[in-house]
């Protein structure tokens, strides 16, 4: 009986210690997706509404590497300025973790954007775009996929030019754009 109790305590302790409790963009999305100051969207590749028969083999491969996109938008107003500062700082701190490798940074100070990725250059699992504006708020976009690489992203841009974007998936953002 003691052996069973000891084994149960040992395995439970091991399980709890092995859980990674550091913040991630995924955890941030989950924690804030129901928050009234945020708008959360999950966007599938079908938003592109592209005729796959007209794509090159390289374009098809790039499209297949893209699984989905998660968007989280914080709309700044006169009542939530302090929360904007706190939430923006949380994301900045998460993206400073070694898990996220920064590809690009534009702008400075209160306005700007960064593009980071998770994985290695030949096998990117996630791109994270974080853009903020002191007048409008911020948005975090997670682009998830399998075996993505910078070439796939550039190829996806050519696919975007040929797409007929399904705006129905973007309906929750309409109020924010006004």
N, C-alpha and C positions, 0 to 999 in steps of 0.2 A: 504494500500500500504506500509506504514512504517513497519507494522508487517512482511510482506513478505520479505522486504529488510533486516530487523533485523534478521529474522530467517535464511535467506540465508547466511548472514555474520557470524552468530553464528555457523551454521553447517559447513561452510567452515573452520572456525577457529578451530573447534573441530577436523575436519578431518586432518588438517595439524598438529596439536599438537599430535594427536594419532599415526602418522606415526613414526616408529622407524628408526632413521637415523644413528644408530651406525653401524660400519662396521661389516660385516660377511664374512665368507668364500664364501658363495653363491654370495654375491655382488661382491667380489673380482674376482670370476670366470667370472661373467657377464662383469665386467669392462675390463678384460684382454683377453677375449677369441678371440678377433680380433686383438690383439697387435702382431706385427711381431716378437717380441722376444719370444713369447709364442707359444706352440702347445697345443691345447685343444682337448680333446676326450671325447665322451660319450660312455660308454661301457655297453651293456645290458647283462643280465644273459645268453643269448644265446651263448656268447663267450665260455662258458664252454663246450658246445657241448657234453652233458652227456646223457646217456641212463637212463631216469627216472625210467624205469621199474626195473633197477638193484639197485636202491637206497633204503635204509632203510627208515622207516617212519620218523625217526629223521633227516635224510639227506634231505628228501623231504621238511620237515618243515623248515629247515635251508635255503634251496634253495628258497623256497617261500617267506621268509622274506627279501630277497635281491631283490631290485628293479632295481638299476643301479649304475654305477660308473662313476664319472666325474674325468678326469685327466687333470691337467694343468702343463705343463713343461716349465721351463725357461732354455734355453740352453745358458750357459755362453761362451762368446768368448772375445777376446782381446778388442773389442770395447764397450762392455756393462757392464764392471765391476762395475762402479758407480750405474747403474740401478739395477744390481743384489743385491747390498748391500741395496738399498732403498726398493726394492720389498720384499726381504727376511725379512727385519725388519718389513714391513707392516704385513706380515703373522704372524710373531712372536707376534706382538702386538694384532692382532685379536684373536689369540689362548690364550692369557692371560685373555680374557674376561671370566667372570664367567659362561657364556653359555657353554663353552667348558671345559670339565673335562678331565684332562690328565690321561691316563692310564699308559703310559710308555714313557721313554726317554732313548735313547741310543746315545753314542758318546758325544762329547763336543766341545765347541768352534765353529770353522767354518764348521765342518763336523758332521753330526748326523741326528737323526730322532726322531719325537715324534708321538705318537698315542693318539688322543683325541676322545671324543664322546660327542654327544648332546642327552639329555634325561636323564633317570635314568637307573640304572643297569638292570632292568627287561624289559625296554621298550626303547631301543636305536633307535633313528631316523636316526642318522648319525654318521659314524666314519670318522675321518679326519687323514690322514697320511701325515706328512710333513717331507720330507727328503731333505737334502742339502749337497752339496760337493763344497768346494772352488775351485775345478778343473773343475767341470762339470756343475754346476748350481743347480737347485732345482726342486722338483716335489711336487705337492699337489694333494692328491687323496681323493675324497669324496665318501664314500660308503653309499648309501642311501637305506633305507628299512623300513619295518613296523615290530614292535615288535621284533626287533633284540635284542640279548643278548649275553654276552660273550660265552655261550655254543654254540649258533648258529654259531658264528665265528669259534670256534674250530672245529665244525662239518663241516663247509664249507671247512676247510683245507683238511679233508678226501675226500670231493667231488672233490676238485681240483686234488687230486692224481689220481682219476679215469677219469678225463675229457680229452677230446681231444680239446684243446683250438683252437678256430677259429682265426687264426692269421690275417685274413683280416681286422678285426676290429682294429688291432694294426698297420696297415700300416703307418699311419702318424708318428709313432715313429721310423721307420726304419732309417731315416737319422740321428736321434739323437744318436743312438746306435753306429754308425760307429766311 
